[in-house]
Structures are given as structure tokens and as C-alpha cells.
Amino acid sequence: MTGPAAPAGEYAVVVPTLGRPSLAACLRALAESEGPRPARVVLVDDRRDPAVPLT
């Protein structure tokens, strides 16, 4: 099953690194990149145990 199509040229970025130290560098690179901005940035909590606090 698929949802409605996004408008032409619109895109989302999925970042599966919420529990990793590289998250800040990844988001910084995305913010500093050139070109059209994504319509949505989705952060995925990929920790094995979500009950463990982020450090």
C-alpha cells in the first residue's frame, strides 16, 4: 500500500542514527548542504533498548 504521491521535487530524509554519536555531524551536514531542502527529516530511534537514555 502506498500513500499519495509527493509534489514534484519534494523529498524526505530518513536518518536511522538517533542513538549514535554521529547524529550531530549528519544533521550539520544536511543543514549546510546546497540545493532544495527536504520536506521532512525523520529521525529513527535505532537503539537496541529505547529505555536507555541518550548520551
Summary of the structure (lengths in Angstrom):
residues: 55
radius of gyration: 14.0
end to end distance: 36.9
largest distance: 39.8
contacts: 81
relative contact order: 0.29
helix: 18%
strand: 15%
